[in-house]
Amino acid sequence: MNIAMKKLLIIIIFQTLCLNANAFNTSDHRIAVLVNDQLITSYDVVQRMKLNAILSGINVTTENNNQLLNSVMDELIMENLKNQKISEYNISVSENEYLQQELVFYQNNPMTKEDLKKIFELNEIKYSEFKKYLIDGISWQKMISGMYYRLTSTSEIEIEEVIMKYPDISEEEARNIIVQKQLDLKSNKMLRDLFNEATIEYK
């Protein structure tokens, strides 16, 4: 059995064990959470649970269902807060930027685009959901880089330490790793601040 088919079976099991247990279905659009008056519906939750299960190949069981549900809810809340900030800064992603990120995804995963589309179709997930998932990630990274890249710095000692840990990388790659870590710290702090300032209502 190839990896793609294994993931397909996982998500089919996931639907029967987990989604029905939570009384959700693909046509259910009840409000699950309000984030600063922005809606997250039960449909959004189901779509993301299925998407995450397919992309990660996670072994979903009745025992970890609630944990996964809570994780997806947190993920969607954070994503909603990110999108509100992205809109504030008018961040846009070109089709070329998206296609490059999509190419990187498939280079790092065993499934082809055709495989993924078939699995999505069988599990009633629109490919546009996956595209939006990638675009949201690109948009947030662009915003964080635009706000904080000029504030990052690297030292020769830091670069040497990274190269000692990863001997096969170049000095430029080591510098990029250091800068990305600094940007990630800024990103995490902004998200904590956004979460603490947000009005979040669970329905």
FINU-538883 format. One record per residue: residue number from 1; y, z, x of N, C-alpha, C, O in turn. Coordinates in steps of 0.1 Angstrom, whole numbers, plus 5000, padded with zeros to 4 digits. Layout:
N
pos, nyy, nzz, nxx, cayy, cazz, caxx, cyy, czz, cxx, oyy, ozz, oxx
NUM, Y, Z, X, Y, Z, X, Y, Z, X, Y, Z, X .
...
This chain:
203
pos, nyy, nzz, nxx, cayy, cazz, caxx, cyy, czz, cxx, oyy, ozz, oxx
1, 4988, 5000, 5009, 5000, 5000, 5000, 5012, 5000, 5009, 5014, 5009, 5018 .
2, 5022, 4990, 5007, 5033, 4990, 5015, 5044, 5001, 5010, 5042, 5006, 5000 .
3, 5054, 5003, 5019, 5063, 5014, 5016, 5071, 5012, 5004, 5074, 5021, 4996 .
4, 5075, 4999, 5001, 5083, 4996, 4989, 5075, 4999, 4977, 5081, 5005, 4967 .
5, 5062, 4996, 4976, 5054, 4998, 4964, 5052, 5013, 4963, 5052, 5018, 4951 .
6, 5050, 5020, 4974, 5049, 5035, 4973, 5061, 5041, 4967, 5060, 5050, 4958 .
7, 5073, 5036, 4970, 5085, 5041, 4965, 5086, 5038, 4950, 5091, 5046, 4942 .
8, 5081, 5026, 4946, 5081, 5023, 4932, 5073, 5032, 4924, 5077, 5037, 4913 .
9, 5061, 5036, 4929, 5052, 5045, 4922, 5058, 5059, 4921, 5057, 5065, 4911 .
10, 5065, 5063, 4931, 5072, 5076, 4931, 5082, 5076, 4920, 5083, 5086, 4913 .
11, 5090, 5066, 4919, 5101, 5066, 4909, 5095, 5066, 4894, 5101, 5071, 4885 .
12, 5084, 5058, 4893, 5078, 5058, 4879, 5072, 5072, 4876, 5074, 5076, 4864 .
13, 5066, 5079, 4885, 5062, 5092, 4883, 5073, 5101, 4880, 5073, 5110, 4872 .
14, 5084, 5099, 4888, 5096, 5107, 4886, 5102, 5106, 4872, 5106, 5116, 4866 .
15, 5102, 5094, 4866, 5107, 5093, 4853, 5099, 5101, 4843, 5105, 5107, 4834 .
16, 5086, 5101, 4844, 5077, 5107, 4834, 5077, 5122, 4836, 5078, 5130, 4826 .
17, 5077, 5127, 4848, 5077, 5141, 4851, 5090, 5148, 4849, 5091, 5159, 4843 .
18, 5101, 5141, 4853, 5113, 5148, 4854, 5124, 5145, 4844, 5130, 5154, 4838 .
19, 5126, 5132, 4841, 5136, 5128, 4832, 5133, 5133, 4818, 5142, 5138, 4811 .
20, 5121, 5131, 4814, 5118, 5135, 4800, 5118, 5150, 4799, 5122, 5156, 4788 .
21, 5115, 5157, 4810, 5115, 5172, 4810, 5129, 5177, 4808, 5131, 5188, 4803 .
22, 5139, 5169, 4812, 5153, 5173, 4810, 5160, 5167, 4798, 5172, 5168, 4796 .
23, 5152, 5160, 4790, 5157, 5154, 4777, 5168, 5144, 4780, 5177, 5143, 4771 .
24, 5167, 5137, 4791, 5176, 5126, 4794, 5169, 5113, 4792, 5156, 5112, 4793 .
25, 5176, 5103, 4788, 5170, 5089, 4788, 5181, 5079, 4792, 5193, 5083, 4793 .
26, 5177, 5067, 4794, 5187, 5058, 4800, 5198, 5053, 4790, 5208, 5047, 4795 .
27, 5197, 5057, 4778, 5208, 5053, 4768, 5216, 5065, 4765, 5225, 5064, 4756 .
28, 5214, 5077, 4771, 5220, 5089, 4768, 5233, 5090, 4776, 5233, 5090, 4788 .
29, 5245, 5091, 4769, 5258, 5091, 4775, 5266, 5104, 4772, 5278, 5103, 4771 .
30, 5258, 5114, 4770, 5265, 5127, 4768, 5273, 5132, 4780, 5269, 5128, 4791 .
31, 5284, 5139, 4778, 5292, 5144, 4789, 5284, 5155, 4795, 5280, 5165, 4789 .
32, 5282, 5154, 4809, 5275, 5165, 4816, 5285, 5174, 4823, 5283, 5186, 4823 .
33, 5295, 5168, 4829, 5305, 5175, 4837, 5319, 5169, 4835, 5319, 5156, 4835 .
34, 5329, 5177, 4835, 5343, 5172, 4836, 5348, 5176, 4849, 5348, 5188, 4852 .
35, 5353, 5166, 4857, 5359, 5169, 4870, 5374, 5165, 4869, 5377, 5153, 4870 .
36, 5383, 5175, 4868, 5397, 5171, 4866, 5399, 5161, 4855, 5406, 5151, 4856 .
37, 5392, 5164, 4844, 5392, 5155, 4832, 5385, 5142, 4834, 5386, 5133, 4825 .
38, 5379, 5139, 4845, 5371, 5127, 4847, 5356, 5130, 4843, 5351, 5140, 4847 .
39, 5350, 5120, 4836, 5337, 5123, 4830, 5326, 5119, 4840, 5326, 5110, 4847 .
40, 5316, 5128, 4840, 5302, 5125, 4845, 5293, 5127, 4834, 5292, 5138, 4828 .
41, 5286, 5116, 4830, 5277, 5117, 4819, 5262, 5119, 4823, 5259, 5118, 4835 .
42, 5254, 5123, 4813, 5240, 5124, 4816, 5234, 5111, 4821, 5224, 5112, 4829 .
43, 5239, 5100, 4816, 5234, 5087, 4821, 5237, 5085, 4835, 5228, 5081, 4843 .
44, 5249, 5089, 4840, 5252, 5089, 4854, 5242, 5097, 4862, 5238, 5093, 4873 .
45, 5239, 5109, 4857, 5230, 5118, 4864, 5216, 5112, 4866, 5210, 5112, 4876 .
46, 5211, 5106, 4855, 5198, 5099, 4855, 5198, 5088, 4865, 5188, 5087, 4873 .
47, 5208, 5079, 4864, 5209, 5068, 4873, 5209, 5072, 4888, 5202, 5066, 4896 .
48, 5216, 5083, 4891, 5217, 5087, 4905, 5204, 5094, 4909, 5200, 5092, 4921 .
49, 5198, 5101, 4900, 5185, 5107, 4904, 5174, 5097, 4907, 5167, 5098, 4917 .
50, 5174, 5086, 4899, 5164, 5075, 4901, 5168, 5068, 4914, 5159, 5065, 4922 .
51, 5181, 5065, 4916, 5186, 5058, 4928, 5182, 5066, 4941, 5177, 5060, 4950 .
52, 5185, 5079, 4941, 5182, 5087, 4952, 5167, 5088, 4955, 5163, 5088, 4967 .
53, 5159, 5089, 4944, 5144, 5089, 4946, 5139, 5077, 4953, 5131, 5077, 4961 .
54, 5144, 5065, 4948, 5140, 5052, 4954, 5145, 5051, 4968, 5137, 5047, 4977 .
55, 5157, 5054, 4971, 5162, 5052, 4985, 5156, 5062, 4995, 5155, 5058, 5007 .
56, 5153, 5074, 4991, 5148, 5084, 5000, 5133, 5084, 5000, 5127, 5089, 5010 .
57, 5126, 5078, 4990, 5112, 5079, 4989, 5107, 5093, 4987, 5096, 5097, 4992 .
58, 5115, 5101, 4981, 5111, 5115, 4979, 5100, 5117, 4970, 5098, 5110, 4960 .
59, 5092, 5127, 4973, 5080, 5131, 4964, 5085, 5140, 4954, 5086, 5152, 4956 .
60, 5088, 5135, 4942, 5094, 5143, 4931, 5083, 5150, 4923, 5073, 5143, 4919 .
61, 5084, 5163, 4921, 5074, 5170, 4913, 5082, 5178, 4903, 5094, 5180, 4903 .
62, 5074, 5184, 4894, 5080, 5193, 4884, 5086, 5205, 4890, 5095, 5212, 4885 .
63, 5080, 5209, 4902, 5085, 5221, 4909, 5099, 5219, 4915, 5107, 5228, 4915 .
64, 5101, 5207, 4920, 5114, 5205, 4927, 5124, 5197, 4918, 5135, 5194, 4923 .
65, 5121, 5195, 4906, 5129, 5187, 4897, 5143, 5194, 4895, 5153, 5187, 4896 .
66, 5143, 5207, 4892, 5156, 5214, 4889, 5165, 5214, 4902, 5177, 5212, 4901 .
67, 5158, 5215, 4913, 5166, 5215, 4926, 5172, 5201, 4928, 5184, 5200, 4932 .
68, 5164, 5191, 4925, 5170, 5177, 4927, 5181, 5174, 4917, 5191, 5168, 4920 .
69, 5179, 5179, 4905, 5189, 5177, 4895, 5202, 5184, 4899, 5213, 5178, 4898 .
70, 5202, 5197, 4904, 5214, 5204, 4908, 5220, 5197, 4920, 5232, 5196, 4921 .
71, 5212, 5191, 4929, 5217, 5184, 4941, 5224, 5172, 4936, 5235, 5169, 4942 .
72, 5219, 5164, 4927, 5226, 5152, 4922, 5239, 5156, 4915, 5249, 5149, 4916 .
73, 5239, 5166, 4907, 5251, 5170, 4900, 5262, 5173, 4911, 5273, 5169, 4909 .
74, 5258, 5181, 4921, 5268, 5184, 4932, 5273, 5171, 4939, 5285, 5170, 4941 .
75, 5263, 5162, 4941, 5267, 5150, 4948, 5277, 5142, 4939, 5286, 5136, 4944 .
76, 5274, 5141, 4926, 5283, 5133, 4917, 5297, 5140, 4916, 5307, 5133, 4915 .
77, 5297, 5153, 4916, 5310, 5160, 4915, 5318, 5157, 4928, 5330, 5153, 4927 .
78, 5312, 5158, 4939, 5319, 5155, 4952, 5323, 5140, 4952, 5334, 5137, 4957 .
79, 5315, 5131, 4948, 5318, 5117, 4947, 5330, 5114, 4938, 5338, 5106, 4941 .
80, 5330, 5121, 4927, 5341, 5120, 4918, 5354, 5124, 4924, 5365, 5118, 4922 .
81, 5354, 5136, 4931, 5366, 5141, 4938, 5370, 5131, 4949, 5382, 5128, 4950 .
82, 5361, 5125, 4956, 5364, 5115, 4966, 5371, 5103, 4960, 5381, 5099, 4965 .
83, 5365, 5098, 4949, 5371, 5086, 4942, 5385, 5089, 4937, 5393, 5080, 4937 .
84, 5388, 5101, 4932, 5401, 5104, 4928, 5411, 5104, 4939, 5422, 5099, 4938 .
85, 5407, 5108, 4951, 5415, 5108, 4963, 5417, 5094, 4968, 5428, 5090, 4972 .
86, 5406, 5086, 4968, 5406, 5072, 4972, 5416, 5064, 4964, 5423, 5056, 4969 .
87, 5416, 5067, 4951, 5425, 5060, 4942, 5440, 5063, 4945, 5449, 5055, 4944 .
88, 5442, 5076, 4948, 5455, 5081, 4952, 5461, 5073, 4964, 5473, 5070, 4964 .
89, 5452, 5070, 4973, 5456, 5063, 4985, 5454, 5048, 4984, 5457, 5041, 4994 .
90, 5450, 5043, 4973, 5449, 5028, 4971, 5440, 5022, 4981, 5443, 5011, 4986 .
91, 5428, 5028, 4984, 5419, 5023, 4994, 5411, 5012, 4987, 5406, 5014, 4976 .
92, 5410, 5000, 4994, 5401, 4989, 4988, 5391, 4985, 4999, 5393, 4987, 5011 .
93, 5381, 4979, 4994, 5370, 4974, 5003, 5368, 4959, 5001, 5366, 4955, 4989 .
94, 5369, 4951, 5011, 5367, 4937, 5010, 5352, 4933, 5008, 5344, 4942, 5011 .
95, 5350, 4922, 5003, 5336, 4917, 5001, 5329, 4916, 5014, 5317, 4919, 5015 .
96, 5336, 4912, 5024, 5330, 4911, 5038, 5326, 4925, 5043, 5315, 4927, 5049 .
97, 5335, 4935, 5041, 5332, 4949, 5045, 5319, 4954, 5038, 5310, 4960, 5044 .
98, 5318, 4951, 5025, 5307, 4955, 5018, 5294, 4948, 5023, 5284, 4955, 5025 .
99, 5295, 4935, 5025, 5283, 4928, 5029, 5278, 4932, 5043, 5266, 4933, 5046 .
100, 5287, 4936, 5052, 5283, 4941, 5065, 5276, 4955, 5063, 5266, 4957, 5070 .
101, 5281, 4963, 5054, 5274, 4976, 5052, 5261, 4974, 5045, 5251, 4981, 5049 .
102, 5260, 4965, 5036, 5247, 4962, 5030, 5237, 4957, 5040, 5225, 4961, 5040 .
103, 5242, 4948, 5049, 5233, 4943, 5060, 5228, 4955, 5069, 5216, 4955, 5072 .
104, 5236, 4964, 5072, 5232, 4976, 5080, 5222, 4984, 5073, 5212, 4988, 5079 .
105, 5224, 4986, 5060, 5214, 4993, 5052, 5200, 4987, 5053, 5190, 4994, 5055 .
106, 5199, 4974, 5051, 5186, 4967, 5051, 5180, 4966, 5065, 5168, 4966, 5066 .
107, 5188, 4966, 5075, 5183, 4966, 5089, 5177, 4980, 5092, 5168, 4981, 5100 .
108, 5181, 4990, 5085, 5176, 5004, 5088, 5166, 5009, 5078, 5162, 5020, 5078 .
109, 5162, 5000, 5069, 5152, 5003, 5058, 5141, 4993, 5057, 5143, 4981, 5060 .
110, 5129, 4997, 5053, 5118, 4988, 5053, 5118, 4978, 5041, 5111, 4968, 5041 .
111, 5126, 4981, 5031, 5127, 4972, 5019, 5137, 4961, 5021, 5147, 4962, 5028 .
112, 5133, 4949, 5016, 5143, 4938, 5015, 5152, 4939, 5003, 5149, 4948, 4994 .
113, 5162, 4931, 5002, 5171, 4931, 4990, 5163, 4927, 4978, 5165, 4933, 4967 .
114, 5154, 4918, 4979, 5146, 4913, 4968, 5137, 4924, 4963, 5135, 4926, 4951 .
115, 5131, 4932, 4973, 5122, 4943, 4969, 5130, 4953, 4961, 5126, 4958, 4950 .
116, 5142, 4957, 4966, 5150, 4967, 4959, 5154, 4963, 4946, 5154, 4971, 4936 .
117, 5158, 4950, 4944, 5162, 4945, 4931, 5151, 4946, 4921, 5153, 4949, 4909 .
118, 5139, 4943, 4925, 5127, 4943, 4916, 5124, 4958, 4912, 5122, 4960, 4900 .
119, 5125, 4967, 4922, 5123, 4981, 4918, 5134, 4986, 4909, 5131, 4993, 4899 .
120, 5146, 4982, 4911, 5157, 4986, 4903, 5155, 4981, 4888, 5157, 4988, 4879 .
121, 5151, 4968, 4888, 5149, 4962, 4874, 5138, 4969, 4867, 5140, 4972, 4855 .
122, 5127, 4972, 4873, 5116, 4979, 4867, 5120, 4993, 4862, 5114, 4999, 4852 .
123, 5130, 4999, 4869, 5134, 5013, 4866, 5147, 5014, 4859, 5153, 5024, 4858 .
124, 5152, 5002, 4854, 5164, 5001, 4846, 5176, 5007, 4854, 5184, 5014, 4848 .
125, 5177, 5002, 4866, 5189, 5005, 4874, 5196, 4992, 4877, 5190, 4983, 4882 .
126, 5209, 4992, 4875, 5216, 4980, 4879, 5219, 4979, 4894, 5222, 4990, 4900 .
127, 5218, 4968, 4900, 5221, 4967, 4914, 5235, 4970, 4917, 5239, 4975, 4928 .
128, 5244, 4968, 4907, 5258, 4972, 4908, 5260, 4987, 4911, 5270, 4991, 4917 .
129, 5250, 4995, 4906, 5251, 5010, 4909, 5249, 5012, 4924, 5256, 5020, 4930 .
130, 5240, 5005, 4930, 5238, 5006, 4944, 5250, 5001, 4952, 5254, 5007, 4962 .
131, 5255, 4989, 4947, 5267, 4984, 4954, 5279, 4994, 4954, 5286, 4996, 4964 .
132, 5281, 5000, 4942, 5292, 5010, 4941, 5289, 5022, 4950, 5298, 5027, 4956 .
133, 5276, 5026, 4951, 5272, 5037, 4960, 5277, 5034, 4975, 5282, 5042, 4981 .
134, 5274, 5022, 4979, 5278, 5018, 4993, 5293, 5017, 4994, 5299, 5021, 5004 .
135, 5300, 5011, 4984, 5314, 5009, 4985, 5321, 5022, 4985, 5331, 5024, 4992 .
136, 5317, 5032, 4977, 5323, 5045, 4977, 5322, 5051, 4991, 5332, 5057, 4996 .
137, 5311, 5050, 4998, 5310, 5055, 5012, 5319, 5048, 5021, 5325, 5055, 5030 .
138, 5320, 5035, 5020, 5329, 5028, 5029, 5344, 5032, 5026, 5351, 5034, 5036 .
139, 5347, 5033, 5014, 5361, 5037, 5010, 5365, 5050, 5015, 5376, 5052, 5021 .
140, 5356, 5060, 5014, 5359, 5073, 5019, 5361, 5074, 5034, 5370, 5080, 5039 .
141, 5352, 5067, 5041, 5353, 5066, 5056, 5366, 5059, 5060, 5372, 5064, 5070 .
142, 5370, 5049, 5053, 5382, 5042, 5056, 5394, 5051, 5054, 5404, 5051, 5062 .
143, 5394, 5059, 5043, 5405, 5068, 5041, 5406, 5079, 5051, 5417, 5081, 5057 .
144, 5395, 5085, 5055, 5395, 5095, 5064, 5399, 5090, 5078, 5407, 5097, 5085 .
145, 5394, 5078, 5082, 5398, 5072, 5095, 5413, 5069, 5095, 5420, 5072, 5105 .
146, 5418, 5064, 5084, 5432, 5061, 5084, 5441, 5073, 5085, 5452, 5073, 5090 .
147, 5436, 5084, 5079, 5444, 5097, 5079, 5443, 5104, 5092, 5453, 5110, 5097 .
148, 5432, 5104, 5099, 5429, 5113, 5110, 5426, 5107, 5123, 5425, 5114, 5133 .
149, 5423, 5094, 5123, 5418, 5088, 5136, 5428, 5090, 5147, 5424, 5093, 5159 .
150, 5441, 5089, 5144, 5451, 5090, 5155, 5451, 5105, 5161, 5457, 5107, 5171 .
151, 5446, 5114, 5153, 5446, 5128, 5157, 5433, 5132, 5165, 5432, 5143, 5171 .
152, 5424, 5123, 5167, 5412, 5126, 5174, 5414, 5124, 5189, 5423, 5116, 5193 .
153, 5406, 5130, 5197, 5407, 5129, 5211, 5393, 5131, 5218, 5385, 5138, 5212 .
154, 5391, 5125, 5229, 5378, 5127, 5236, 5381, 5131, 5251, 5391, 5126, 5257 .
155, 5373, 5139, 5257, 5374, 5142, 5271, 5362, 5137, 5279, 5352, 5134, 5273 .
156, 5364, 5135, 5292, 5353, 5130, 5300, 5341, 5139, 5300, 5330, 5135, 5300 .
157, 5344, 5152, 5299, 5333, 5162, 5298, 5324, 5160, 5286, 5312, 5160, 5286 .
158, 5331, 5158, 5274, 5324, 5156, 5262, 5316, 5143, 5262, 5305, 5143, 5258 .
159, 5322, 5133, 5268, 5315, 5120, 5269, 5302, 5122, 5278, 5292, 5116, 5275 .
160, 5304, 5128, 5289, 5292, 5131, 5298, 5281, 5139, 5291, 5269, 5136, 5293 .
161, 5285, 5148, 5283, 5275, 5157, 5276, 5267, 5148, 5266, 5255, 5150, 5265 .
162, 5274, 5139, 5259, 5267, 5131, 5249, 5258, 5121, 5256, 5247, 5119, 5252 .
163, 5263, 5115, 5268, 5254, 5106, 5275, 5242, 5113, 5281, 5231, 5107, 5282 .
164, 5244, 5125, 5285, 5232, 5133, 5290, 5222, 5135, 5279, 5210, 5135, 5281 .
165, 5226, 5137, 5267, 5217, 5138, 5255, 5211, 5125, 5251, 5200, 5125, 5247 .
166, 5219, 5114, 5252, 5214, 5101, 5248, 5217, 5091, 5260, 5227, 5084, 5260 .
167, 5208, 5091, 5270, 5210, 5084, 5282, 5212, 5069, 5280, 5217, 5062, 5288 .
168, 5206, 5063, 5269, 5206, 5049, 5267, 5219, 5043, 5261, 5221, 5031, 5260 .
169, 5229, 5052, 5257, 5241, 5047, 5251, 5252, 5045, 5261, 5251, 5051, 5272 .
170, 5262, 5037, 5258, 5273, 5034, 5267, 5284, 5045, 5265, 5283, 5053, 5256 .
171, 5293, 5044, 5274, 5304, 5054, 5274, 5312, 5052, 5261, 5317, 5061, 5255 .
172, 5314, 5039, 5256, 5321, 5037, 5244, 5314, 5042, 5232, 5320, 5047, 5223 .
173, 5301, 5040, 5232, 5293, 5046, 5221, 5294, 5061, 5220, 5294, 5067, 5210 .
174, 5293, 5067, 5232, 5295, 5082, 5233, 5308, 5086, 5227, 5309, 5096, 5220 .
175, 5319, 5079, 5231, 5332, 5082, 5226, 5332, 5081, 5211, 5338, 5089, 5204 .
176, 5326, 5070, 5205, 5326, 5068, 5191, 5319, 5080, 5184, 5323, 5084, 5173 .
177, 5308, 5085, 5190, 5300, 5096, 5184, 5309, 5109, 5183, 5309, 5116, 5173 .
178, 5317, 5111, 5194, 5326, 5123, 5194, 5337, 5122, 5184, 5340, 5131, 5177 .
179, 5343, 5110, 5183, 5353, 5107, 5173, 5348, 5109, 5159, 5354, 5115, 5151 .
180, 5336, 5103, 5156, 5330, 5104, 5143, 5327, 5119, 5139, 5329, 5123, 5128 .
181, 5323, 5127, 5149, 5321, 5141, 5146, 5334, 5148, 5142, 5334, 5156, 5133 .
182, 5345, 5145, 5149, 5358, 5150, 5145, 5362, 5146, 5131, 5367, 5154, 5124 .
183, 5360, 5133, 5128, 5363, 5128, 5115, 5355, 5134, 5104, 5360, 5137, 5093 .
184, 5342, 5137, 5107, 5333, 5143, 5097, 5338, 5158, 5094, 5337, 5162, 5083 .
185, 5343, 5164, 5104, 5348, 5178, 5102, 5361, 5177, 5093, 5362, 5186, 5084 .
186, 5369, 5168, 5095, 5381, 5166, 5087, 5377, 5163, 5073, 5383, 5168, 5063 .
187, 5367, 5154, 5071, 5362, 5150, 5058, 5356, 5162, 5051, 5359, 5164, 5039 .
188, 5348, 5170, 5057, 5342, 5182, 5051, 5353, 5192, 5047, 5352, 5198, 5036 .
189, 5363, 5194, 5055, 5374, 5203, 5051, 5381, 5198, 5039, 5384, 5206, 5030 .
190, 5384, 5185, 5039, 5391, 5179, 5027, 5383, 5181, 5015, 5389, 5184, 5004 .
191, 5370, 5179, 5016, 5362, 5180, 5004, 5361, 5194, 4999, 5362, 5197, 4987 .
192, 5360, 5204, 5008, 5361, 5218, 5004, 5374, 5221, 4997, 5374, 5228, 4987 .
193, 5385, 5216, 5002, 5398, 5219, 4996, 5399, 5213, 4982, 5403, 5219, 4973 .
194, 5394, 5200, 4981, 5394, 5193, 4968, 5386, 5201, 4958, 5390, 5202, 4946 .
195, 5374, 5205, 4962, 5365, 5212, 4953, 5371, 5226, 4949, 5371, 5229, 4937 .
196, 5378, 5233, 4958, 5383, 5246, 4955, 5395, 5244, 4945, 5398, 5253, 4937 .
197, 5402, 5233, 4946, 5414, 5231, 4938, 5411, 5224, 4924, 5419, 5223, 4916 .
198, 5398, 5219, 4923, 5395, 5211, 4911, 5392, 5220, 4899, 5388, 5232, 4900 .
199, 5394, 5214, 4887, 5389, 5220, 4875, 5376, 5213, 4871, 5376, 5202, 4867 .
200, 5366, 5221, 4871, 5352, 5216, 4869, 5346, 5223, 4857, 5345, 5235, 4857 .
201, 5342, 5215, 4847, 5336, 5221, 4835, 5323, 5215, 4832, 5321, 5203, 4831 .
202, 5313, 5224, 4832, 5299, 5219, 4829, 5296, 5220, 4814, 5300, 5230, 4808 .
203, 5291, 5210, 4808, 5289, 5209, 4794, 5274, 5212, 4790, 5271, 5212, 4778 .
